[in-house]
């Protein structure tokens, strides 16, 4: 597959304008000569890492840490712009299995397997195989996982028990829609389900693409002809939009992972379909009113079984980093087995970053804390199939994204159309017709370069 340097370059040129202001955005610490600057997404598990970071500085005198913690969309834009242009603002960047293999092929990332092999006890082979593979290029890891995830259905056991409903291990989307209608009760400030609707290819498109895939849809056929106006895609998107607008949370077009986590944790919605990593928030008594009262089921299906996504937030070191050796010291500290133990003993076992290391699932304290969700999390991660994400064959890999450099821009544009449909600003048909035009432009570049 072509790496599309010119596409990355064009996309990041506009983003460069954003980078000049990022050095101080959300920054903490960092006053010494050996400062490691880390750009991270501001999810709860990453905030836990910032809380624990003074321990790293105590263990590594002379190294100061400076965190730049941003929302997912902001972080992705700034990290991409800085790394693609060799700006050198960041020594450590939080990226995913979307960026890692492409950026490694472009020569933008440091080979971390070389560091890992030289670090006693780090144990790269302990990473969950599917996650490790997704972060590798030419058999070497260019980012290491902080946590890994698939997607599954979360539901309130008390409500379903009261209604006499038994949720099967692998429910269908039609069943989920029926339950959403049943439990939707605006007078009681209870929605039937929470689904992402916020623009962003990492926001609304993450769950929606799994729905498109399992309904039999795809973004392109094998010859790179765009398929976003196909009957299968239109049916899937109309289903998603109808479900969230008729029985979903208030303000669905502005809801992302964080907003739905709050809705579910506060007991305001009966179901939530999203990342398996959400358990770190939902099963924490300090942040959730429904902890211990949550049921988990596989990603809902229609035609394709096991449609859940495969994703990991991981840490990489740009080739432009100024302090690579110190950067690896922090990266290895935040992703090793001892960090898992530290989170468990100091913050609680339910807040351990899940889905990265096999050994995590052998810790007795974590097994007890994760007995409701540990097994299904591992099974969902293992069953996710980025190489065969759809019912019909496709020329790309990736479940909730397409592993092509154009997808950052294409996915963002399409997500804006879908979000507009959720907001009632246009019909699903109009949104998909505009999306089809965007997709056709990208498809033609691949057709011309075959």
Phi and psi in degrees as a GROMACS rama.xvg file:
@    title "Ramachandran Plot"
@    xaxis  label "Phi"
@    yaxis  label "Psi"
@TYPE xy
-69.0995  139.788  UNK-2
-81.5984  -18.4566  UNK-3
65.6394  50.1545  UNK-4
-55.0391  -41.2897  UNK-5
-66.0041  -30.495  UNK-6
-71.4451  -46.1199  UNK-7
-56.5851  -43.5748  UNK-8
-61.9155  -44.5424  UNK-9
-65.7399  -41.0417  UNK-10
-66.7425  -38.1316  UNK-11
-81.9847  -17.816  UNK-12
-59.0162  -43.2732  UNK-13
-68.4093  -34.2421  UNK-14
-71.3226  -22.6431  UNK-15
-56.5856  -30.3538  UNK-16
-61.6929  -24.695  UNK-17
-80.6416  -26.7554  UNK-18
-67.8206  -33.8962  UNK-19
-57.672  -25.3548  UNK-20
-99.3743  6.80554  UNK-21
-89.3423  -16.9364  UNK-22
-58.9132  -35.4743  UNK-23
-101.426  -2.20061  UNK-24
-70.2711  112.866  UNK-25
66.629  20.3021  UNK-26
-80.47  144.015  UNK-27
-132.122  139.21  UNK-28
70.4563  -164.678  UNK-29
84.5608  73.4111  UNK-30
-123.205  -10.2287  UNK-31
-86.9636  174.87  UNK-32
-71.8134  -33.4664  UNK-33
-100.009  76.0389  UNK-34
-99.0181  128.57  UNK-35
-100.948  117.504  UNK-36
-98.8234  124.669  UNK-37
-118.599  123.686  UNK-38
-99.2414  120.938  UNK-39
-135.57  158.596  UNK-40
-79.5497  143.079  UNK-41
-89.3725  44.2029  UNK-42
-76.3198  166.077  UNK-43
-61.6324  -39.3375  UNK-44
-65.0932  -32.6092  UNK-45
-72.8557  -34.6928  UNK-46
-64.3678  -34.9982  UNK-47
-62.1843  -39.28  UNK-48
-63.9536  -37.8754  UNK-49
-65.3823  -39.3788  UNK-50
-62.2166  -36.4292  UNK-51
-87.772  -9.01541  UNK-52
-60.6658  -30.5304  UNK-53
-55.0924  -27.4617  UNK-54
-65.2901  -38.5073  UNK-55
-63.1237  -44.8551  UNK-56
-64.7324  -34.6818  UNK-57
-68.1178  -35.0792  UNK-58
-80.8222  -16.4445  UNK-59
-129.473  69.8563  UNK-60
-58.4409  137.554  UNK-61
102.028  -16.9109  UNK-62
-106.08  122.055  UNK-63
-102.493  145.392  UNK-64
-107.745  138.61  UNK-65
-127.88  116.217  UNK-66
-99.2402  136.484  UNK-67
-116.85  101.55  UNK-68
-107.577  119.895  UNK-69
-134.933  163.159  UNK-70
-63.1661  162.783  UNK-71
-57.522  -48.4935  UNK-72
-63.5184  -42.2551  UNK-73
-66.2054  -45.3149  UNK-74
-62.2673  -43.3195  UNK-75
-62.1632  -41.9875  UNK-76
-66.2744  -46.3874  UNK-77
-70.4451  -41.4007  UNK-78
-65.9755  -41.9335  UNK-79
-62.2825  -46.4202  UNK-80
-62.4504  -44.4429  UNK-81
-66.9334  -44.9973  UNK-82
-70.7027  -41.6893  UNK-83
-67.4753  -30.3722  UNK-84
-97.0319  -0.151332  UNK-85
65.4573  34.5197  UNK-86
-67.0029  -29.4356  UNK-87
75.2811  15.0849  UNK-88
-68.135  -30.7582  UNK-89
-119.305  138.991  UNK-90
-90.4108  -28.8681  UNK-91
-132.98  134.382  UNK-92
-126.58  141.888  UNK-93
-92.0886  115.918  UNK-94
-132.325  -179.301  UNK-95
-123.801  -174.005  UNK-96
-76.6266  -3.05895  UNK-97
-77.0433  -52.453  UNK-98
-74.361  -39.7509  UNK-99
-54.4368  -55.2103  UNK-100
-65.5227  -33.3851  UNK-101
-71.504  -43.5821  UNK-102
-69.3846  -34.0657  UNK-103
-63.8254  -42.0462  UNK-104
-63.0783  -30.3384  UNK-105
-81.4489  -6.56773  UNK-106
78.5554  23.8304  UNK-107
-92.8734  -12.6705  UNK-108
-121.253  152.116  UNK-109
-77.9984  140.234  UNK-110
-71.1557  108.23  UNK-111
-83.4295  -17.1067  UNK-112
-63.8094  -31.9311  UNK-113
-65.8674  -41.1028  UNK-114
-66.9831  -44.1668  UNK-115
-60.1814  -44.006  UNK-116
-61.8879  -26.9923  UNK-117
-93.7171  3.73617  UNK-118
-110.235  109.074  UNK-119
-59.789  128.883  UNK-120
82.7967  0.43699  UNK-121
-70.8764  -38.731  UNK-122
61.2104  71.3339  UNK-123
-61.3816  -29.8168  UNK-124
-73.8582  -3.50578  UNK-125
-82.4243  -13.1016  UNK-126
-67.6658  145.044  UNK-127
-57.1597  127.409  UNK-128
-52.4997  -45.5603  UNK-129
-64.5363  -35.26  UNK-130
-69.6894  -44.4667  UNK-131
-60.2656  -45.0081  UNK-132
-61.1576  -39.3238  UNK-133
-69.3402  -16.5674  UNK-134
-106.261  13.2735  UNK-135
-110.48  153.929  UNK-136
-141.255  124.726  UNK-137
50.6332  47.483  UNK-138
68.5851  12.4473  UNK-139
-122.866  147.02  UNK-140
-86.2355  130.721  UNK-141
-111.325  0.535245  UNK-142
-153.447  152.23  UNK-143
-120.72  141.853  UNK-144
-75.8194  135.194  UNK-145
-88.3582  -46.9393  UNK-146
-148.407  158.161  UNK-147
-125.039  157.497  UNK-148
-154.567  155.992  UNK-149
-118.097  -154.905  UNK-150
-130.421  147.223  UNK-151
-152.234  174.634  UNK-152
-94.4531  129.431  UNK-153
-111.762  136.314  UNK-154
-144.35  155.475  UNK-155
-78.5054  111.437  UNK-156
-63.2597  -37.3594  UNK-157
-63.7133  -41.6149  UNK-158
-66.9124  -42.3965  UNK-159
-69.2008  -37.0149  UNK-160
-64.3336  -43.1882  UNK-161
-62.1443  -33.5117  UNK-162
-85.6972  -4.39074  UNK-163
71.1025  28.3041  UNK-164
-104.427  126.895  UNK-165
-102.811  119.844  UNK-166
-82.8665  123.214  UNK-167
-68.8371  165.73  UNK-168
-61.7631  -37.2084  UNK-169
-130.049  81.9857  UNK-170
-69.6881  164.165  UNK-171
-95.9514  160.04  UNK-172
-65.8181  -30.8675  UNK-173
-64.2178  -39.5505  UNK-174
-64.2711  -42.9766  UNK-175
-61.6412  -42.104  UNK-176
-63.0951  -38.7833  UNK-177
-64.5028  -40.9783  UNK-178
-67.4415  -37.2757  UNK-179
-61.2477  -41.8477  UNK-180
-64.6141  -40.1042  UNK-181
-65.2286  -42.1033  UNK-182
-91.1226  -6.92072  UNK-183
-68.1432  119.374  UNK-184
-146.438  83.9054  UNK-185
-57.719  -32.7322  UNK-186
-62.9215  -30.9403  UNK-187
-96.1221  9.71831  UNK-188
54.8448  41.8983  UNK-189
-123.358  119.672  UNK-190
-93.6093  158.416  UNK-191
-74.269  -32.9322  UNK-192
-158.078  155.394  UNK-193
-116.887  128.258  UNK-194
-135.223  145.132  UNK-195
-66.0372  139.716  UNK-196
-134.707  -2.26661  UNK-197
-69.3866  139.815  UNK-198
-60.1276  153.047  UNK-199
130.336  131.409  UNK-200
-67.3872  -23.4251  UNK-201
-88.9458  -0.526954  UNK-202
-104.545  -98.4232  UNK-203
-63.0259  -31.9514  UNK-204
-71.0346  -21.8948  UNK-205
-60.6679  -60.0895  UNK-206
-69.6406  -36.5014  UNK-207
-63.2745  -39.0405  UNK-208
-63.6188  -33.1979  UNK-209
-67.7522  -32.1879  UNK-210
-68.9437  -45.1335  UNK-211
-57.4758  -46.3743  UNK-212
-60.4644  -45.5417  UNK-213
-77.0787  -20.3815  UNK-214
-77.7639  -5.502  UNK-215
98.0088  8.28281  UNK-216
-87.8633  172.769  UNK-217
-161.774  159.531  UNK-218
-79.163  -37.966  UNK-219
-140.166  151.172  UNK-220
-84.3028  -176.335  UNK-221
-63.9726  -18.3863  UNK-222
-102.864  19.525  UNK-223
63.1655  29.5226  UNK-224
-85.1188  125.341  UNK-225
-61.7575  143.19  UNK-226
-127.276  21.382  UNK-227
-75.9984  -8.22253  UNK-228
-108.077  15.0913  UNK-229
-68.0754  155.418  UNK-230
-56.5764  -37.4056  UNK-231
-66.4405  -42.885  UNK-232
-68.143  -43.1695  UNK-233
-62.001  -41.5163  UNK-234
-62.9845  -43.0268  UNK-235
-65.1237  -45.9873  UNK-236
-68.6323  -40.0757  UNK-237
-62.016  -39.9949  UNK-238
-61.3135  -46.5446  UNK-239
-63.3612  -46.8289  UNK-240
-64.5325  -44.0596  UNK-241
-62.3515  -43.3517  UNK-242
-62.8784  -45.2461  UNK-243
-78.6774  -30.3647  UNK-244
-80.192  -30.183  UNK-245
-88.8147  -32.9009  UNK-246
-135.492  15.7591  UNK-247
-96.3742  -170.78  UNK-248
-71.1929  158.744  UNK-249
-61.1527  145.023  UNK-250
62.4358  48.1477  UNK-251
-63.5301  -29.5325  UNK-252
-72.348  -11.2179  UNK-253
-115.678  13.5187  UNK-254
-97.0826  127.722  UNK-255
-119.472  -159.149  UNK-256
-57.6721  -48.0818  UNK-257
-62.8082  -42.4775  UNK-258
-66.4289  -42.1622  UNK-259
-68.6592  -34.8807  UNK-260
-60.5589  -41.404  UNK-261
-66.0648  -44.8286  UNK-262
-57.6763  -45.8479  UNK-263
-73.4367  -43.4829  UNK-264
-63.8107  -29.5734  UNK-265
-88.5671  2.75883  UNK-266
79.026  25.038  UNK-267
-100.121  2.44437  UNK-268
-145.742  148.335  UNK-269
-82.8766  -28.5497  UNK-270
-142.421  159.699  UNK-271
-150.847  126.879  UNK-272
-104.889  114.725  UNK-273
-167.905  -157.282  UNK-274
-69.3473  141.623  UNK-275
-63.9661  -22.9074  UNK-276
-70.1195  -9.2225  UNK-277
-61.9599  -18.307  UNK-278
-59.6796  -27.6247  UNK-279
-63.2004  -27.1789  UNK-280
-90.74  -46.388  UNK-281
-72.0892  -29.5754  UNK-282
-98.4062  10.482  UNK-283
-93.2948  115.016  UNK-284
-57.2701  -25.3046  UNK-285
-74.5413  -20.2409  UNK-286
-123.97  -4.10742  UNK-287
-132.966  131.943  UNK-288
-83.7797  -10.4877  UNK-289
-114.164  12.9972  UNK-290
-58.8687  141.898  UNK-291
77.0566  -1.46548  UNK-292
-124.909  30.1789  UNK-293
-116.834  132.988  UNK-294
-100.802  153.379  UNK-295
-129.581  137.335  UNK-296
-137.741  159.823  UNK-297
-61.4275  162.891  UNK-298
-53.5565  127.741  UNK-299
-57.6782  147.541  UNK-300
-124.209  166.264  UNK-301
-132.206  -83.9038  UNK-302
-90.1526  -44.6687  UNK-303
-94.4014  127.332  UNK-304
-78.41  159.541  UNK-305
47.6491  58.4457  UNK-306
-84.3512  3.86222  UNK-307
-60.0163  154.157  UNK-308
-84.4795  171.15  UNK-309
-126.965  121.033  UNK-310
-148.117  151.36  UNK-311
-147.459  135.711  UNK-312
-90.7769  122.881  UNK-313
-132.461  168.933  UNK-314
-112.525  131.164  UNK-315
-128.096  165.986  UNK-316
-120.823  115.25  UNK-317
-63.9456  148.152  UNK-318
-59.8865  -24.6892  UNK-319
-84.1415  0.571517  UNK-320
-61.8556  142.242  UNK-321
-83.5361  -27.0468  UNK-322
-127.862  70.8184  UNK-323
-64.8228  -43.6024  UNK-324
-65.5072  -44.3203  UNK-325
-66.6988  -35.3438  UNK-326
-61.2322  -43.0142  UNK-327
-64.1869  -36.5849  UNK-328
-57.1186  -41.6207  UNK-329
-73.0903  -43.3211  UNK-330
-58.6508  -45.4775  UNK-331
-69.3147  -31.5737  UNK-332
-65.4933  -41.0545  UNK-333
-81.9112  -10.4487  UNK-334
-124.67  12.1644  UNK-335
-95.8184  176.229  UNK-336
-65.0695  -33.6404  UNK-337
-64.6094  -33.3777  UNK-338
-64.096  -40.4164  UNK-339
-58.1482  -46.3967  UNK-340
-62.513  -39.6048  UNK-341
-63.552  -45.0615  UNK-342
-62.0578  -44.96  UNK-343
-60.9219  -45.9051  UNK-344
-79.1717  -31.5059  UNK-345
-95.6768  -31.9567  UNK-346
-115.68  -17.7158  UNK-347
117.842  142.199  UNK-348
-69.5602  -24.4967  UNK-349
-70.3574  -14.9549  UNK-350
-98.9961  7.22079  UNK-351
-63.3559  132.709  UNK-352
-60.6728  117.441  UNK-353
-88.2995  167.486  UNK-354
74.4269  18.007  UNK-355
-110.474  -52.2821  UNK-356
-113.655  137.121  UNK-357
-61.4055  -36.0308  UNK-358
-65.8477  -22.7724  UNK-359
-58.2473  -38.1566  UNK-360
-80.4341  1.96563  UNK-361
-105.775  -1.92127  UNK-362
-79.0348  119.751  UNK-363
-54.8781  -41.5763  UNK-364
-64.4793  -37.7574  UNK-365
-72.8147  -37.8026  UNK-366
-57.8411  -40.1881  UNK-367
-67.583  -45.3829  UNK-368
-67.4832  -29.55  UNK-369
-106.158  18.0983  UNK-370
-62.8547  -25.3824  UNK-371
-82.3037  -23.5545  UNK-372
-134.379  -10.2221  UNK-373
-62.4109  -49.0848  UNK-374
-65.6232  -43.5963  UNK-375
-70.7099  -28.5942  UNK-376
-64.9315  -50.5249  UNK-377
-61.0402  -43.002  UNK-378
-63.0973  -40.9645  UNK-379
-65.7234  -41.566  UNK-380
-64.4036  -43.6341  UNK-381
-66.7562  -32.1243  UNK-382
-85.7442  -15.9664  UNK-383
-61.1003  139.079  UNK-384
-130.41  81.8751  UNK-385
-63.7389  -22.2204  UNK-386
-80.4602  -20.754  UNK-387
-136.367  69.8966  UNK-388
-81.7333  -13.8558  UNK-389
-125.496  170.956  UNK-390
-68.6278  -45.9078  UNK-391
-97.8528  156.873  UNK-392
-65.4761  149.879  UNK-393
-137.308  158.567  UNK-394
-91.2331  10.3112  UNK-395
-128.768  166.751  UNK-396
-113.406  166.298  UNK-397
110.085  137.147  UNK-398
-88.7479  -59.4025  UNK-399
-97.1953  -0.474166  UNK-400
-146.195  167.326  UNK-401
-103.432  125.235  UNK-402
-79.5413  66.3845  UNK-403
-132.984  146.34  UNK-404
-61.782  -26.8041  UNK-405
-70.5644  -13.904  UNK-406
-69.0511  -26.9972  UNK-407
-56.9008  -46.5403  UNK-408
-79.3817  -46.3978  UNK-409
-61.2513  -46.911  UNK-410
-62.7278  -38.9548  UNK-411
-63.6146  -44.2421  UNK-412
-62.9892  -45.0358  UNK-413
-65.4932  -40.421  UNK-414
-61.5909  -34.602  UNK-415
-65.8598  -36.3758  UNK-416
-66.9235  -43.9305  UNK-417
-64.5855  -42.4673  UNK-418
-62.9156  -37.1543  UNK-419
-64.0482  -36.8708  UNK-420
-66.7616  -39.3907  UNK-421
-65.2841  -35.2763  UNK-422
-76.9057  -6.33186  UNK-423
82.2357  13.8883  UNK-424
-82.5247  -18.461  UNK-425
-157.459  166.451  UNK-426
-80.2751  163.525  UNK-427
-61.0807  -40.4783  UNK-428
-61.3532  -44.0989  UNK-429
-64.648  -41.3758  UNK-430
-62.5254  -41.1354  UNK-431
-75.2099  -31.523  UNK-432
-65.0979  -40.143  UNK-433
-68.2318  -41.0398  UNK-434
-61.8903  -38.2336  UNK-435
-60.1794  -40.2674  UNK-436
-63.079  -43.0415  UNK-437
-60.0169  -45.8993  UNK-438
-67.0684  -34.5549  UNK-439
-63.4561  -37.097  UNK-440
-61.314  -46.0249  UNK-441
-67.0258  -43.1576  UNK-442
-59.4664  -37.486  UNK-443
-65.1297  -33.6471  UNK-444
-64.5572  -35.4447  UNK-445
-75.3309  -35.015  UNK-446
-65.5226  -38.4435  UNK-447
-73.239  -24.8534  UNK-448
-100.868  7.78951  UNK-449
